[in-house]
Amino acid sequence: MAYVGIDLGTTFSAVAYLNAQGIPTTILNAEGELTTPSVVLYEKNGEVVVGRDARRAALVEPGSVADCAKRSMGEPYYAKLINGQKLSPVEISAKILEKLRRDAESQIGPVDGAVITVPAYFDEARRHATAEAGKLAGLKVLDILNEPTAAALAFAFRQFVAGAATSARDIVSTLARQPVRAGIVYDLGGGTFDVTAIRMHGQEITVLATAGDVRLGGREWDERLVNYMADCFIKEYKSDPRLDPVSAQALLLAAEECKKVLSTRRQTHYAINHAGRTFTGEVTRETFEELTADLLYRTENRLLRVLKQAHLSWDRVDEILPVGGSTRMPQVLNMLRRAAGKAPNSTLSPDEAVAHGAAIHAAICQVTGIVEPRIKSEPSLLDLADEPAPDGLNSADSAMFFKENVTKLLRSIQTTNVNSHSLGVVVTKSITDERVSVLIPHNTSLPVQITKRFVTVNENQHQVSVRVVEGESTSAAECIPIGSCRIDDLPPGLPKGSPIDVKFSYDRSGRLHVEALEPKSGRSARVAINRKHGAGQGPRHGGAGDSGAYSAIE
């Protein structure tokens, strides 16, 4: 049995597994590299190429190459036409995942299950799209795991292995004696940013708070350099290389290379070829950091917000864990050192940590017998030992791949998470004014159960519709619908303003249970929303039968 963890990144992706000794191991791709560029080339003859060669082809065939598809996840179509056609980000991502699966299978045999990571701040639509991409790639997707949670798991697991007794019998008691430690996972990748506060105690990992930006990553730093170089060319030749697709792609690759060089050197040179003219220039690290200072500030602002939401001060933070290739930039590490008053812990590989954490979670699924798809939109929960194995599966057999102490450790790990987006219901203030009333605010520890009272809006109202949405806006139109239920046949003559109680129960399996109750008659409606089905399953507003939605909170 082969179970893998996949870091499906905006710019680079990686796949890993946990070996029999409990060591997370990145699987080399067919080109012999640890990471695969998340770039897809669609040849005119129908051939599809993924990775390094596709990235090179972008210099000569930019209209045939799709990159950064992760940024379009949750949308119906990719951001640009490919060979004149509209493609979905799901099918583009599926091609990347398919290559990762093939490369893994060439080395470790058939892949029986995979855990795929996403940014913690991905909403329901994006998580669902990621799961669909995995399915299209021929993967049995065991879970969708948040990237910072995966990185924290990779770090904690290494501590677990180092601190655990060699005897399987003593592992849990040994871990229980370890002190409580708090950590900050700062995850700046190629296209997204997450920051998460965690607490580690024994074999338990607790997520305290999380925040992020799905459109803030290394690509923004690249674009600042692109604009700087283009302005230099324009000043010299009065022509903009960004307006030509081939020149623009060459400019982007030059900016990426400069960014990498400036992580180790104080200055570097670049060359721009456009419209038969060549311009060479120099850029210093100081200039680069001035161009991108506001981007760094945005990450620091979210970092401080998470710290506050987690009720932590820097003197109570034991570890700052930088994750993601963009954390190699000196300005990032310097900011973390300045803000925290201590050096970040750079022992994790920024390119491999997320895939390693996903591989550990996949191994937990393996030893506990969870091998059926169990996609959850919120951070993955690792306390799987209480769940029964599917029919026909003997979890003891699946655990035989690992040594006894590794199996024992995997079964003992538990993680408590928070929801990364608020959950609420649509309330009708007027025919044209629909608002959201939040029942479970973001960063609420899970599991949780909350009841809120609403009232009917009309005299003799016959039905009440409960529309469940996800998002931080008070406007229903700006939030994502994830499910609904309706109480029919309310008692005749029910006065306007009659109470309706709505209860949200968010359990550890990632399922949101919604119940609406009219107390006088006892009539109720219930729905269990398995977050793997989520957004995009229906209209953003209710249909004809939903005109009786309730309004104000009592």
N, C-alpha and C positions, 0 to 999 in steps of 0.2 A: 504494500500500500504506500503510495506517495501522496503526501499532502504538502502544499506549498503556500507561501505567503507572497503576495504580489504588491509592490509599490507602483501603482499606475500614476506616473508623474506627468506634469505638464511638459517638461522638456526632456527628462530622462526617466526610464522605468527600470525596475529590477525585480528579480524573483529569487526566493531563498527557501530553504527547508531546514528542519532540525534533524541533525544526524543522531545516531544511536547513543552517542555519548552526551547528548544534550547541547551540542554546539550549533548555533545558527550558522548556516553556510550559504553564501551567495552562489548561485549557479551561473557560470560563465555562459554568455550567449555564443552563437555559432561563430562570431568573429573573435572569440576569445576575450571579451571584455566583460567587466562586472555590471555595467549599465548599458541600456539600449536607448538611443535617441527616440523620443516619442514622435517620430516623423514618418509619414506614409506617402510613398510615391505611387501614383496611379498612371502606369504607362498607357500610351495610346493603344497598344495591342491587347490591353486587358490585364497585363501582369501587374501584381501589386508587390511593392518592395517596402520593407519596414527597416528603419534603423539608420546605420551609418551611411550606406549608399544612398538612401532616400534624402538624407540631409545634404549630401554633396550635390545631388541632382537639383536641389532648390536653386543653385547658382545659375543653372541653364534652363530649367523648366519650372519656374516658380508657380505657374498656373496649374501644374500637375501635382503639386506637393501640398499636403495638409500637415500643419504642425500646431501645437498648443490647442488641440481639440478639447482637452479637459476644460478649457475656459468656456466652451460652448455647451458643456454638459447640462442637460435639463432643457435646452432649447430644441426646437424641432429640426433646425438646420445648422450646419457648420457656418462659421462667420464669413467665408468667401466661397465662390464657385470653384470647383475643381474640374478642369477640362470643360468648363461651361455648364456643369451640372451641379445641382444641389445634393449634398450628402449630409447625412445626419452625423452628429458627433458620436453617437452610439456605434454606428458601423465603422467609423474611423478608429475609435478606441478598441473595437473588437479585433481589428487587424493587428494592433499592437499586442493585445493580450494573446492572440493566436500565435504570434511569433514567440512570445515568452513561453507559452505552453509547449510548443514544438521544441524549443531549445532545451527546456527542462527535461522533457521526455527523452531526448536523445542521450541524456546523462544519467537520469535516475529512474527511467521507466515511466509507464503510464501514470498520469496525474489523476488521482481519484477525487480530489477536492482542493479548493483554493479559497483563501481569505484575501480579499482585495481591500486596499486602504483608500480612504478619501480624506480630504480636509475636514477638520472637526466642524467647520462652519458651513459645510455643504448642506443645502436644504433638501427637502424630500424629493423634489424632482431630479436633482443631480445624483442623489444616492440610488434612486430607482434606475436611472439611466446607466449608472455604473454596473449595477447588477445585471441589467439587460445586455450590456456589452460583454460581460463575462459569459453569459449564456450563449450568445452568438459565437463566441470564440471556442465553444465546445467545453467549457469549464463547468463543473458542479460547484457553484459558489456557496460556500458554507456560511460566510458572514461578510458584512461590510464593517470594517474597523477604522476608527478615526486615526489619522496619522500621528498626532501627538501621543495618543494612548498607546499606539504600537511602539513608538520610540521609548516611552516610559517603561513599557513592558520589557523591551530589549535591555534597557539599563538595569531594571530591577531583577530580571531573570539572571543576569550575570552576577549580581550581588547574592542572589539566592543560591546559585550553584557554588559560589566561592565560600559562602557562610554555612552551607548545609553540611551535616555530618555525612560521612560516607555510608553509614547504615541507613537504609530506607526507613527503618522504624523510628529514627531519631530526627528526621528532617523537619517535621512540623514543629516539634517542641524546640528545636534549635532556632528556627526562624522566629518563633513567638518571642524569644528572648532578645531579639534585635531591637534597637531603639527606634522610635518614630522619626522619620526624616521627611522633610518637605522639599519639593523640587518645582522648578519652572522649566517647561519644555518650550523653547523658542524655535519654531519651525518655519524657516523662510526658504521656500523652494523656488523653482523657476517661474511659477505662475501664481502661487497662492501663499498666504501667510496665516499661521495659527500660533496662538500662545495659550498654554494650558498649565494650570497649577495643580499639582498632585501631592498626595501624602502616601508614604510607604511605611507600612508597619508589618513586620513579619512577612507572611506570604500575601498580604492584602495591599492592593493598590487602589486608592480612592482619588477620583477626579474631583477637584474642589470647584473649579471654574474654568471657563474657556471662552475665547473670543478670537476673531480673525477677520480676514478679508480675502474673498475668493478672486479678487483682481488686483492683488499686490504681490509681486514676486520679483525674481531676478530679471524678468522681461522688462519691467519698468525701469530698472537701472540701465539695461541695454539701450532702451529707447532714448534715455537722456543723452547717452553717448552718440547714438545715431544722429540726433538733432544737432548736437554740438559739432560733429564732423561735417554734417551736411551744411550747416551755417558757414563753416570755414570754406567749403568748396564754393558755395554761392557767393561769398565775398570776393573770391578770387576770379570766378568764371561766370558769374551771373546766371547759373543754371542749377536746378535742384535735382540731385540724383535720386531723391526719394520718389520722384514722379515716374521713374522708369522701374518696372517690376524687377528686372534683372539687377540693375544697379542698387536698388533698395535692398534686395536680398544679400548682395555682396557687402553692403554697408552694415547690415545687421550682423553678419558673421564676423566682420572686422571689429565691431563693437563688442561682441561676445569675447573675442580673443583678447582685446585690450583689457576688458574687465578682469579676465583671468590673470593676465600678466601683472596687472596692478595690485593683485593680491600678494605678490611676492616682490615686486620692484616698485620704485618710487615714480618711474616714468616709462613710457613706451611710445613707439612710433606706429603710424598707420598710413595706408595708401588708399586712395579712392580713384577708381577708373570709371569715367562716365563721359559719354558723348565724345569719345576720342581724346579726352583729356585726362591727365593724371595729376593728382594733388597728394602731396605727402605732408604729414603734420605730426605734431607731438602732443600727447596728453599726459598730465601728471596726476598722481594719486590725489594731490590736494585739489586740483580742478575737478576731478571726478567726484570727490566727496562733497564739494560745494554744489555741484550740479544735482546731487541726489540727497542733500541734507533733509529736505522735507519728507522724502520717502522713508528715511530712517526714523524721523520723528513720528511718523504715523505708526510705525511698529512699536516704538517706545510708548506712545500714548496708550495703545491697546495692552501692552505689557503691564503698565501701571494700573490700568483699569481692572485687569484680571487679578492682580495682586490685592487690590482693594476688595473686589468681590469675594475673594477667597479668605478675607480677613487675615492676611499675612503682612508682615513687615519684612524688610530685607534681612534683618538680623535673625529671623526665624526660617529663612530659606537656606537649606543645606547644599542644594545642587542647582546649578543653572545649566541646562542641557541644550546646546545649540544643535539643531538638526536641519538638514537641507543644504544643498550645494552652495546656496547664496550666503550661508553663514561663514564661508571662507573669507569673505571680504573683511579686511582689517577694521573698517568702520563699524561693522556689526559687533565684533568681539570687543572693541574698545568701548562701544556704547554699553554693552552688557556689563563690562568690568566697572565702568564709571557709575552706572545706575545701581548695581548691586553692592559695590564696594568689595567685590571678591572676583577671582578669576573664574570664567566659565569652565565647566568640566568637558573637555574636548576628547575624551577617551572613546566616545562613540564615533563610528564612521558616519559623517553626515550624509553620504550617498547610500549607505546600506542599512542604517539603523531601523528605518521604517519597514523595509522588507523583512528584516530579522524579527522584529516584533510581530509582524503578520505571520511569519513562519512558526513562531512560538505558539501563537493563538491557534493556528491550524493543527499543531501537534496536540494542543489541549482538546480540540474537537476530536482528534483521532483517539486519544486514550480514554475519553469519556463516552465515545460511541456516537457523537453527534456528527453524522455525515449526510444528513438531508439538508436541503437549502433552508436557511434560517436567517434570512436577511432582515436586518433591523436598521432603521434610519438614524437612530440615535447611537451614541458610542457603544461599541460592543461590550457585552458583559461576559466575563470569563468564568463566572461561578456556574459551570455547566454540570457539575457532578451530580446535582439533584435531579437532572432531567433524564428520563429513561432513554435507553438506546432504541433506535427504530427496530421494527420487527425484522428478524433475520440477521441482525448484527450482534456479534459478541464483542463488546468493548475490550474484554480481556485479550481476545485475539489481536485486535488492532494495536493494543499496547505492547505486544511482544516485540515490536520493532525496537523499542527503547530499553535501556538498562533499567533495572528495578528502581534504583534511586531517582532516575530521571522521570519515570512514570509516576512515582509517588509525588514528586515535586510538582509535575504538571497538573495532577489531580487536585493539589492543595491550593493552587493559586486562585485568588478571588479578586475581582475588580468591581468597585462601585463607581457609577458614572453620574453625569448630569446631562440634562437635555440641552442641546446647543441652541435651540430656537424656542420661543414662546409658543404655547398651545392655547387656543381659546375658541370661542364661538362667535358667530355673527349675530349681532343684535340690530333690530330695525328701529331707528329713531323716527324715520319718516319714509315715504315711498322712495325718495331719492337719496336718503342718508342711511347707509348701513355701516355700522361700526363693529369693532372687534372688542370683546370683553375677554381678557386673559384669565385663564384658570391656573395654568402652570407656567410661571415665568421661566425664561431661559436661565440656565445654571441652577435649576432646582435638582437636588439630589434624588436619585431614583432608588427604589420605587417610591411612589407618592400617590396619595388619594386626596382630592379636594372637591368640595361641594359648594355650589354657588346658587343663590336664588335669583330668578328672573320673574317677569310678569307678562301676562298676555297683553296685546296691543288693541284688541277689538272686543266689543260686546258680543257675547254668544259665539266666541271663537271655537271652531270645530276641530282644529288641528294645530299642532305646534311642530315646527321643523327646527332641528338642531343641526347646524352646519359647522363642522369642525375645521379650523384653519390653523396654519403655522406661519409665524412671522412676527416681526417687531412693530409693524405699523398699526395705527388705530383704524386705518381704512381697510375695509374688507376687500376692496378691489386690488390692494397691494399685497395681500397675503395669499398663501397657497392653500387651496382646499384639499383636505385629505380624507374626508368621509362625512357621512350624515346619517341621522335617524329621525323618525317622525312619530309623534303621538297622534293617533287618529281617534275619532269618535269621542271627543271631550264631552263632558256632561252638558246637556242643553241648558241655555240660560246662564252660562258661566259669565260673571261680570268682567268687564275690562279691568285689567290690573290684578287678575287672579294669579297666585304664585305658581311657578314652575321651578322645580329643583333640578339642577344639572350636576351630575357627579362624573369627574374624570378619575380613572384609576390607571396609573401607568405602571405596569409590572416589570419584573426583572427580565422577562423574555422579550422585551421590546414591543409589547402589545398594549395599545391604549384602549381601555374599556370605557365606553360612554353610556351613561344612563340618564334619561329624562323622566321625571315623575310629576304628575299632577296630584298633589296630596289629598284633595277632597275625594276624588273618585278612586284613587289608587292606580289609575291608568298610567302605563309607562311604556317606554321604548328603550331598547338597548342595542348597542352595536359594539363589536370588538374589531378594532382597526389594526390589522397586522401591518406595521409600518413598511413592510417590503412592497406593498401594493401602492401606497401613497399617491403622490400628485400625478396630475395628468390623466386621471381616470374619469374625470367628469367636468362639467362646466364650472366656471369660477363662481357663478351665482346659482341659486336654486332654480328649479324648473317651475312649471305652472302650479304644482302642488305645494310650493314652498311660500306662498304669499302670506301665510299666517305666522311667519317667524316672530318670535317674541322680541320685546325690546328692553326697556330700562331695567337696571338692577334695582332691586327693592332696597 
